[in-house]
Amino acid sequence: YLLKPKKNEAGEYIFALGARQPRKNIKRLVSAHEKFAKKYNLPKLIVAGEGGIGYVSDQKLVDLLANAKCLVYPSIQEGFGLNILAAFHLKVPVACSDIPVFHEVAGDAATYFDPYDEESIAQAISKAKVKPNQLNNFSWDKTAMETMKIYNMLLS
C-alpha cells in the first residue's frame, strides 16, 4: 500500500475484509467471535465489505488494517490473499484459514486455523503475533524472474 495509515479512534479490534459470499466464511467468523470472545479475550470484530460496515475508501481500509490487533482471513477458498501481504507490510499479525493458497502467501508468518471450526478460529486470533517478514518472499523482481522461468519452460 502506498497510502500512509492514520491513527483511528476505533479502540482495540480485530479486522476482517470480505463479502457475503459463502467462500469468504464471514458468517462463521462472526459466530466464532460471538461464542468465544470472552473465553479467548478477543477485542471487538470489525468487518469491512458487503455485509459488514460496507464499502470503505482506500484510505479508510488502510487505516482499519494498520490499526487492527489482527487481520483475520477466514476464507474456505481463495485465489491468492493479497490482504495478507498488506497486513505484513503494515506489521499487523495475521490469523487465516489453513488452506494451501494461504500457506503459499503467508508461509510461517501467519497463525492458521481450521475454517470450519469456530473455536479453532477464535484460538488462532488470540495467538496471532507479528512473525518474521514474509514480504521478503514477494517482490516485483522475483515475480518477473518466476514468470520468465515459466515462459521459458513453455517455449522449450
C-alpha positions as CSV (number, residue, x, y, z in Angstrom):
1,Y,0.0,0.0,0.0
2,L,1.3,3.4,-0.9
3,L,-1.2,5.3,1.4
4,K,0.1,6.2,4.8
5,P,-2.1,4.9,7.6
6,K,-3.6,7.3,10.1
7,K,-4.4,6.5,13.7
8,N,-8.1,5.9,14.2
9,E,-10.3,6.1,17.2
10,A,-11.9,2.6,16.9
11,G,-10.2,1.3,20.0
12,E,-8.8,-2.3,20.1
13,Y,-10.3,-4.6,17.4
14,I,-9.6,-7.4,15.0
15,F,-10.3,-6.8,11.4
16,A,-11.7,-8.9,8.5
17,L,-12.5,-7.9,4.9
18,G,-14.9,-9.8,2.9
19,A,-18.2,-10.1,1.0
20,R,-21.2,-12.2,1.9
21,Q,-20.1,-14.9,-0.4
22,P,-20.1,-18.3,1.4
23,R,-16.4,-19.0,0.4
24,K,-15.4,-15.9,2.4
25,N,-16.7,-17.6,5.6
26,I,-17.5,-14.3,7.3
27,K,-20.7,-15.7,8.8
28,R,-18.7,-18.4,10.7
29,L,-16.1,-15.8,11.8
30,V,-18.9,-13.7,13.3
31,S,-20.4,-16.7,15.0
32,A,-16.9,-17.7,16.3
33,H,-16.4,-14.3,17.7
34,E,-19.8,-14.2,19.4
35,K,-19.3,-17.6,21.0
36,F,-15.7,-17.4,22.1
37,A,-14.8,-13.7,22.5
38,K,-14.9,-13.9,26.3
39,K,-13.1,-17.2,26.6
40,Y,-10.2,-16.0,24.5
41,N,-10.3,-12.4,25.5
42,L,-10.9,-11.2,21.9
43,P,-11.4,-7.5,21.2
44,K,-14.4,-6.4,19.1
45,L,-14.6,-7.5,15.5
46,I,-14.8,-5.1,12.6
47,V,-15.8,-6.5,9.2
48,A,-15.5,-4.3,6.1
49,G,-17.2,-5.1,2.8
50,E,-20.6,-6.3,1.8
51,G,-22.4,-7.4,5.0
52,G,-20.1,-5.6,7.3
53,I,-19.6,-1.9,7.6
54,G,-19.9,-1.7,3.9
55,Y,-17.7,0.0,1.3
56,V,-14.8,2.0,2.7
57,S,-12.4,4.2,0.9
58,D,-8.9,3.0,0.2
59,Q,-7.6,5.3,3.0
60,K,-10.1,4.1,5.5
61,L,-9.2,0.5,4.6
62,V,-5.5,1.1,5.2
63,D,-6.4,2.9,8.5
64,L,-8.6,0.0,9.6
65,L,-6.0,-2.6,8.7
66,A,-3.0,-0.7,10.1
67,N,-4.6,-0.2,13.5
68,A,-6.0,-3.7,13.9
69,K,-4.8,-6.0,16.6
70,C,-5.0,-8.8,13.9
71,L,-6.2,-9.4,10.4
72,V,-8.5,-12.4,10.2
73,Y,-8.9,-14.1,6.8
74,P,-11.4,-17.0,7.3
75,S,-11.9,-17.9,3.6
76,I,-12.6,-21.5,2.7
77,Q,-11.4,-20.9,-0.9
78,E,-9.4,-18.0,-2.2
79,G,-7.4,-17.1,-5.3
80,F,-4.3,-15.5,-3.6
81,G,-4.6,-13.5,-0.4
82,L,-3.2,-10.1,-1.2
83,N,-4.7,-8.7,2.1
84,I,-2.3,-11.0,3.9
85,L,0.7,-9.2,2.3
86,A,-0.8,-5.8,3.0
87,A,-1.1,-6.8,6.7
88,F,2.5,-8.0,6.8
89,H,3.6,-4.7,5.2
90,L,1.8,-2.8,8.0
91,K,3.2,-5.1,10.7
92,V,-0.2,-6.5,11.6
93,P,-0.5,-10.1,12.7
94,V,-2.5,-12.5,10.6
95,A,-4.8,-15.4,11.5
96,C,-6.0,-17.2,8.4
97,S,-7.6,-20.4,7.2
98,D,-5.4,-23.4,6.9
99,I,-5.7,-23.7,3.1
100,P,-2.9,-24.2,0.6
101,V,-3.1,-20.8,-1.1
102,F,-2.6,-19.0,2.3
103,H,0.4,-21.2,3.1
104,E,1.8,-20.2,-0.2
105,V,1.4,-16.5,0.6
106,A,2.0,-16.4,4.4
107,G,4.4,-19.3,4.9
108,D,5.3,-19.5,8.6
109,A,4.4,-15.8,9.3
110,A,0.6,-16.4,9.9
111,T,-1.3,-18.3,12.6
112,Y,-3.5,-20.9,10.9
113,F,-6.9,-22.2,11.9
114,D,-9.5,-24.8,10.6
115,P,-12.0,-22.6,8.8
116,Y,-14.8,-25.0,9.6
117,D,-14.1,-24.9,13.4
118,E,-15.3,-21.8,15.3
119,E,-13.2,-22.4,18.3
120,S,-10.1,-23.0,16.2
121,I,-10.8,-19.6,14.6
122,A,-11.0,-17.9,18.0
123,Q,-7.9,-19.6,19.3
124,A,-5.8,-18.6,16.3
125,I,-6.9,-15.0,16.6
126,S,-5.9,-15.0,20.3
127,K,-2.4,-16.4,19.4
128,A,-1.7,-14.3,16.3
129,K,1.5,-12.3,16.6
130,V,3.8,-10.4,14.3
131,K,6.2,-13.0,12.9
132,P,9.3,-12.9,10.6
133,N,8.9,-10.7,7.5
134,Q,7.2,-12.9,4.8
135,L,7.2,-9.9,2.5
136,N,10.8,-10.7,1.5
137,N,9.5,-13.6,-0.5
138,F,7.5,-11.3,-2.7
139,S,8.9,-8.7,-4.9
140,W,8.4,-7.4,-8.4
141,D,11.9,-8.7,-9.4
142,K,11.2,-12.2,-8.0
143,T,7.8,-12.2,-9.8
144,A,9.4,-11.2,-13.1
145,M,12.1,-13.9,-12.7
146,E,9.5,-16.6,-11.9
147,T,7.3,-15.5,-14.8
148,M,10.3,-15.7,-17.2
149,K,11.1,-19.2,-15.9
150,I,7.5,-20.3,-16.8
151,Y,7.6,-18.7,-20.2
152,N,11.0,-20.3,-21.0
153,M,9.7,-23.7,-19.8
154,L,6.6,-23.4,-22.0
155,L,8.6,-22.3,-25.1
156,S,11.1,-25.1,-24.7
